[in-house]
Every structure is written in structure tokens, then in C-alpha cells.
Amino acid sequence: MTQAPVSRFSHQAMGTFFEVNIAGEESTYAEQAARAAFKEIDRLESLFSRFDATSEISRLNRLGPGESIAVGLETFECLTIAERVRKETGGAFDVNVRGRNPASEGKGPAPAPAAFWLSKTSSGFEAGRAETSGGGCARLDLDLGGIGKGYALDRAMAVLAEWSIGNVLVHGGTSTAVAVGSAPGAPGWPVGVGGGWPCPDAPREMMLSGRALSGSGTDVKGQHILDPRTGAPAKGHVAAWALHSDAAGADALSTAFMVMKTEDVEKYCSRHPEVWALVVIDYGECRMFGNHR
């Protein structure tokens, strides 16, 4: 039987374009599945957007010290992943980077206190603002821009799995992609790595399947990533890519690797063998850590 071509569908959300690529399915069914995935992404945007006064993140940002609100599973999960990565990277990734006041939290690269807390209760999930103490964060200003898109991709993949879609690549603005199965005639889904940076030892393309890849850099938006520990633009790397088991993790880590020193990225990958990293230190100077195969 001849395999069906790849059906591609695009949708604007979260300030970018999401694309769903489905192989081996009838086009009408593929379109219905893609629309269901896009609907889930839109729902998550309504929960995560800091520009929507009614979103759960905006409501969290308005809390006073010690106050809390009930949140849904998605906000709880996304913030849980964000807090895990914050701790694992020594504060190099922090969704409260906009609320941090490095001058009052001590100088130099040191992880700041937790800005919020999360709790699972008998009736659902709760999130609150941490009590302000000497040296604590000045305010809560959560921004899920470094992880929310990746989490949305993971949830979109879960929806597509419910539609029994077994061969699909989904990406958000081409910076973060996640895939299962394969494209026609390939062992996976071909995804570019390294951008335009000359990295002779790095793969220019990898076959993505069952994993997620995310990239961050200065070539498009300049030095837009801040070091949460200092409040200054990140100086660790000019570009970074992270391969992870899920898109939320890859999204957050590619941001963290922009901030971290090269030796700290190497140590992180040695502690987490499921993670692969490519970092660009300078033009023509790149390092890889972990196994991408």
C-alpha cells in the first residue's frame, strides 16, 4: 500500500506559529486531529499568558506574599517542571526572572530562593507566592515564555495520541520541535540543528523520534535572555540546543544552557544522560555533550 504524503497544518498562538506535520493518515482525518491539537494550545495560552488579566499566571502574579489561588493541572505541571529545572541548573533558568532583584539577593551566580510554592490538595492544585524575607525576591512576575511553548507541544502530542496519530512532528516557531514515528521513507523526522553557526563536528540534521529538540540564540532577537542570577544579559553562550525526552524540558534547558558556563553544561549532561546539548561559545567554537542517537 502506498504511504500517504505528509499533511501540514499551521496555527498562530503564543506569539508564534505552530505547525503539525502528520504522515500516513487520510487528509481530512489528519486535519481534524490537528485542529484538536491547536484547540489545546489555545486553551493553554488562555491559562499561561501574562498579557491576559484573567489567566492563571496573571492571577498568580497579582498575589501578595503568602497568598495563594487554586490552579489547574496544566499550570501546576508546567510550574513544577520549571521549578525542577531551576534547581537542577542552579538558578540558570527561572520563570520569575522578571521579578528577581539580584541586587538584594546577593552578588554572583547563586540560585535565588523559590518565588512560589505548589501544593496538591484533596480538591485539586494550589499555587502561592512565597513569603518575602530578607534577601527574598522583590515580587512575583512569572513569565512562561521559556517553557510554556514546549509544554504546549507536549500537550498537543498527547491530544494527537488520543486520535491514534502515530507519525507526527509538531513544532512551535521552529525553535522547539517534538516528534513520534517517522516521515515517509525516513527513520524519524529530519530536524535541523546548529542554525547558521559553523560547528563542523556537530550534526546539521537529526532524525527526531520519541524526543524533543529546542534551540535558543542571539542571532534573531539579540541578547534577549537574562541571567536570573545577575539580571544581566546571558554571557554563557551565543546559541544553544537541548535534546530531551519532552518538549517542556528541552525548551527550558536550551534557555538555561545559554546562561550556564560551558563546563556546567557538560556537568549537567553527565548527570542527566537523557540530555544532549550543543552550545556555541563563539563563531566557529562549539561543544557537544551527551549522545543524540
C-alpha positions as CSV (number, residue, x, y, z in Angstrom):
1,M,0.0,0.0,0.0
2,T,1.3,3.4,-0.9
3,Q,2.0,5.6,2.1
4,A,0.1,8.8,2.3
5,P,2.1,12.1,1.9
6,V,2.7,14.4,4.9
7,S,-0.2,16.7,5.7
8,R,0.8,20.0,7.2
9,F,-1.3,22.4,9.2
10,S,-0.3,25.8,10.7
11,H,-1.8,27.8,13.5
12,Q,-0.9,31.1,15.2
13,A,-0.7,31.1,19.0
14,M,1.6,32.2,21.9
15,G,3.2,34.8,19.7
16,T,4.4,32.3,17.0
17,F,3.2,29.8,14.5
18,F,2.7,26.2,15.5
19,E,2.8,23.5,12.8
20,V,1.6,19.9,12.8
21,N,3.0,17.5,10.2
22,I,1.2,14.2,10.0
23,A,2.2,11.2,7.9
24,G,0.3,8.1,6.8
25,E,-3.2,9.5,7.5
26,E,-6.1,10.5,5.3
27,S,-6.0,14.3,4.9
28,T,-9.5,15.0,6.4
29,Y,-8.8,12.9,9.5
30,A,-5.4,14.5,9.8
31,E,-6.9,18.0,9.7
32,Q,-9.4,17.1,12.3
33,A,-6.7,15.8,14.6
34,A,-4.5,18.9,14.0
35,R,-7.4,21.2,14.8
36,A,-7.9,19.4,18.1
37,A,-4.2,19.9,18.9
38,F,-4.4,23.6,18.1
39,K,-7.5,23.9,20.3
40,E,-5.5,22.5,23.2
41,I,-2.7,25.0,22.5
42,D,-5.2,27.9,22.5
43,R,-6.6,26.7,25.8
44,L,-3.2,26.6,27.4
45,E,-2.4,30.1,26.1
46,S,-5.5,31.3,28.0
47,L,-4.1,29.8,31.2
48,F,-0.4,30.9,30.7
49,S,-0.5,34.3,29.0
50,R,0.8,37.1,31.3
51,F,-0.9,39.6,29.0
52,D,-4.4,38.2,29.8
53,A,-5.6,39.5,33.1
54,T,-7.8,36.5,33.6
55,S,-5.2,33.8,33.1
56,E,-3.9,31.7,36.0
57,I,-0.4,33.1,35.6
58,S,-1.7,36.7,35.7
59,R,-3.7,35.9,38.8
60,L,-0.6,34.4,40.4
61,N,1.4,37.5,39.6
62,R,-1.1,39.7,41.5
63,L,-0.8,37.7,44.7
64,G,0.7,39.3,47.8
65,P,3.3,37.5,49.9
66,G,1.8,34.3,51.5
67,E,-1.4,34.4,49.3
68,S,-2.5,31.5,47.1
69,I,-5.1,30.5,44.5
70,A,-6.4,27.3,43.1
71,V,-4.9,26.4,39.7
72,G,-5.5,23.7,37.1
73,L,-3.4,20.6,36.4
74,E,-1.6,22.3,33.5
75,T,-0.3,25.3,35.4
76,F,0.7,23.0,38.3
77,E,2.6,20.7,35.9
78,C,4.3,23.5,34.0
79,L,5.4,25.3,37.1
80,T,6.6,22.0,38.6
81,I,8.8,21.3,35.6
82,A,10.1,24.9,35.7
83,E,11.0,24.7,39.4
84,R,12.8,21.4,38.9
85,V,14.9,22.8,36.1
86,R,15.6,25.9,38.2
87,K,17.0,23.8,40.9
88,E,18.9,21.4,38.6
89,T,20.6,24.3,36.8
90,G,21.5,26.3,39.9
91,G,19.1,29.1,39.0
92,A,20.2,29.5,35.4
93,F,16.5,29.0,34.4
94,D,13.8,30.9,36.3
95,V,10.3,31.7,35.2
96,N,10.4,34.6,37.7
97,V,13.4,36.2,36.2
98,R,11.4,39.4,35.6
99,G,10.5,39.6,39.3
100,R,14.0,38.9,40.6
101,N,16.1,41.7,42.2
102,P,19.7,40.4,42.1
103,A,21.0,43.4,44.0
104,S,19.0,42.3,47.1
105,E,19.6,38.6,46.6
106,G,23.4,38.6,46.7
107,K,26.0,39.1,44.0
108,G,27.4,36.4,41.7
109,P,25.9,33.2,40.3
110,A,23.9,31.7,43.1
111,P,20.3,30.2,43.0
112,A,17.7,32.6,44.4
113,P,15.0,31.4,46.9
114,A,11.9,29.9,45.4
115,A,9.4,32.6,44.4
116,F,6.3,30.5,44.6
117,W,5.1,27.2,46.1
118,L,2.9,24.5,44.7
119,S,0.6,22.0,46.5
120,K,-1.6,19.1,45.6
121,T,-4.7,19.1,47.8
122,S,-7.7,16.8,48.2
123,S,-9.7,19.1,46.0
124,G,-7.1,19.9,43.3
125,F,-4.0,22.0,43.0
126,E,-2.9,25.2,44.6
127,A,-0.1,27.7,43.9
128,G,1.0,30.7,46.0
129,R,3.5,33.4,46.4
130,A,6.4,32.7,48.8
131,E,6.7,34.8,51.9
132,T,9.1,37.7,51.4
133,S,12.1,37.6,53.7
134,G,15.4,39.3,53.9
135,G,17.1,38.8,50.6
136,G,14.0,37.3,49.0
137,C,12.6,38.1,45.6
138,A,11.1,41.6,45.4
139,R,7.9,40.5,43.5
140,L,6.3,37.7,41.6
141,D,6.2,38.3,37.8
142,L,6.0,34.8,36.2
143,D,6.7,34.6,32.5
144,L,6.4,31.1,30.9
145,G,7.9,32.3,27.6
146,G,10.9,29.9,28.1
147,I,8.8,26.8,28.9
148,G,5.2,27.3,28.1
149,K,5.5,26.7,24.3
150,G,7.4,23.4,25.0
151,Y,4.7,22.3,27.4
152,A,2.0,23.2,24.9
153,L,3.8,21.0,22.3
154,D,3.8,18.1,24.8
155,R,0.0,18.5,25.4
156,A,-0.6,18.8,21.7
157,M,1.2,15.5,21.2
158,A,-1.0,13.9,23.9
159,V,-4.1,15.1,22.0
160,L,-2.8,13.6,18.8
161,A,-2.0,10.3,20.5
162,E,-5.7,10.2,21.6
163,W,-6.5,10.5,17.9
164,S,-4.2,7.5,17.3
165,I,-1.7,9.6,15.2
166,G,1.5,7.6,15.2
167,N,3.7,9.6,12.8
168,V,3.8,13.3,13.6
169,L,6.2,16.2,14.0
170,V,4.9,19.3,15.8
171,H,7.0,22.5,16.2
172,G,6.4,25.9,17.6
173,G,8.1,28.7,15.6
174,T,10.7,26.1,14.5
175,S,12.7,26.7,17.8
176,T,11.2,23.7,19.6
177,A,10.1,20.5,18.0
178,V,8.8,17.1,19.2
179,A,8.1,14.0,17.1
180,V,7.0,10.4,17.2
181,G,7.2,7.8,14.5
182,S,8.7,8.9,11.2
183,A,8.3,10.8,8.0
184,P,7.8,8.7,4.8
185,G,11.0,6.9,3.9
186,A,12.9,8.1,6.9
187,P,13.9,6.6,10.3
188,G,12.5,9.7,12.0
189,W,11.6,13.3,11.3
190,P,14.5,15.4,9.9
191,V,15.1,18.5,12.1
192,G,17.9,21.0,11.6
193,V,20.5,21.7,14.3
194,G,23.1,24.4,14.7
195,G,21.4,27.1,12.7
196,G,23.9,29.1,10.6
197,W,26.7,28.6,13.1
198,P,29.8,26.8,11.8
199,C,30.0,23.7,14.0
200,P,32.0,21.1,11.9
201,D,31.7,18.3,14.5
202,A,28.0,18.7,15.2
203,P,25.2,17.1,13.2
204,R,23.5,19.6,10.9
205,E,20.3,17.4,11.0
206,M,19.0,14.8,13.3
207,M,16.2,12.3,12.9
208,L,13.8,13.2,15.7
209,S,11.5,10.5,17.1
210,G,10.2,10.0,20.6
211,R,12.2,13.0,21.8
212,A,12.2,16.8,21.6
213,L,14.7,19.4,20.4
214,S,14.8,23.1,21.3
215,G,17.2,25.9,20.3
216,S,17.9,29.4,21.7
217,G,20.3,32.0,20.5
218,T,21.2,35.7,19.9
219,D,21.1,35.7,16.1
220,V,17.4,36.6,15.8
221,K,16.5,38.6,18.9
222,G,19.9,39.6,20.1
223,Q,20.8,39.3,23.8
224,H,17.2,38.9,25.0
225,I,17.9,36.1,27.5
226,L,18.7,37.3,31.0
227,D,20.8,35.6,33.6
228,P,18.3,35.2,36.5
229,R,21.2,35.2,39.0
230,T,22.5,38.6,38.0
231,G,19.7,40.3,36.0
232,A,22.2,41.0,33.1
233,P,22.1,39.6,29.6
234,A,23.3,36.0,29.4
235,K,27.0,35.6,28.7
236,G,27.4,31.8,28.7
237,H,26.8,31.1,25.0
238,V,25.6,32.8,21.8
239,A,23.5,29.8,20.9
240,A,22.4,26.5,22.5
241,W,20.4,23.4,21.6
242,A,19.0,20.8,24.0
243,L,17.6,17.3,23.2
244,H,15.3,16.0,25.9
245,S,12.5,13.4,26.3
246,D,9.9,16.1,26.4
247,A,9.4,19.5,24.8
248,A,9.0,21.4,28.0
249,G,12.3,20.1,29.3
250,A,14.1,20.8,26.0
251,D,12.6,24.3,25.9
252,A,13.7,25.2,29.4
253,L,17.2,23.7,29.1
254,S,18.0,25.4,25.8
255,T,17.4,28.7,27.7
256,A,19.4,27.6,30.7
257,F,22.3,26.4,28.5
258,M,22.5,30.0,27.1
259,V,23.2,31.2,30.6
260,M,25.4,28.4,32.1
261,K,29.1,28.1,31.7
262,T,30.3,25.5,29.2
263,E,31.8,23.3,31.9
264,D,28.5,23.5,33.8
265,V,26.5,22.3,30.7
266,E,28.9,19.4,30.5
267,K,28.4,18.5,34.1
268,Y,24.6,18.8,33.7
269,C,24.6,16.4,30.8
270,S,26.9,13.9,32.6
271,R,24.4,13.9,35.5
272,H,21.4,13.6,33.1
273,P,22.4,11.1,30.3
274,E,19.0,11.5,28.6
275,V,20.0,15.1,27.7
276,W,22.2,16.1,24.7
277,A,23.5,19.6,24.3
278,L,25.2,21.7,21.6
279,V,26.5,25.1,22.7
280,V,28.1,27.8,20.6
281,I,30.8,29.6,22.6
282,D,31.8,31.9,19.7
283,Y,31.9,31.9,16.0
284,G,33.4,28.6,14.9
285,E,33.8,27.4,18.5
286,C,31.2,24.8,19.5
287,R,30.9,22.0,22.1
288,M,28.6,18.9,22.2
289,F,27.8,16.9,25.3
290,G,25.8,13.6,25.6
291,N,24.5,11.2,23.0
292,H,22.0,12.4,20.4
293,R,21.4,9.0,18.9
